[in-house]
Amino acid sequence: PEGLSVKEFDQGSGASIITFENAEKGEGFQIFVLPYAETQISDERFRKDIPSGMRTDLKNIVIDGATGAAFYSKDVALGETAEIWFIHNGFLFEVTSLKFLASWLSDIIETWRFL
C-alpha cells in the first residue's frame, strides 16, 4: 500500500517476515510467510506461532480465491492483535496488525491479488 515502507527479513528454511509500516501515522502490519504442505492450518501450527492460544471472533474469509481465517489474538510484545491467516501455493501467510487497526488491515487485504 502507498505510504508504507517495506522491509523483508529472511528467517531461513524458506520463511520470511515482510513488514509494512508508516511510523508517522502509527500504522503497520507484518506478513510471516513459510512453506506449508498442509491444506488447512493445524492446531499444532497455531499453538507454535501464537503461544497465548488466544483466538477470538474467528471468521472464515477468502483472499483472491484462497480460503483463510480472520481472528483476534494476543501477543506478549504487541498486545491485542488482528490476524489473517491463509494458505496459497504451498505457503502459509500469517498477517498480523494491532487490533485497533483491524478495519484498516481488512481494507488492504481486500485488494490482495496473487501474481
RARARA-V19356 format. One line per field, one symbol per residue. ss: DSSP state (2 for helix, 1 for strand, 0 for the rest). phi: phi as a letter, one per 40 degrees, with the letter a starting at -180 (. if undefined). burial: # if it has 16 or more other ideal C-beta (glycine too) atoms within 10 Angstrom, else .. A space follows every 10 residues. Layout:
# RARARA-V19356
ss: ???
phi: ???
burial: ???
This chain:
# RARARA-V19356
ss: 0000111111 1100111111 1100001111 1111100000 0022222220 0000011111 1110011111 1111100011 1111111100 1111111122 2222222220 00000
phi: .cgbcbbbbc bgfgcabbbb abcccgbiab bcbadacccb cccccdcccb dcgcabfcbc bbbfgccabb abaabdccgc bbbbbabafg bcbbcbacdc cdcdcdcccc ccbcc
burial: .......... ......#..# #.....#### .###.#.... #...##..## ....#..... #.#....### #.##...... ########.. ########.. ##.##..##. .....
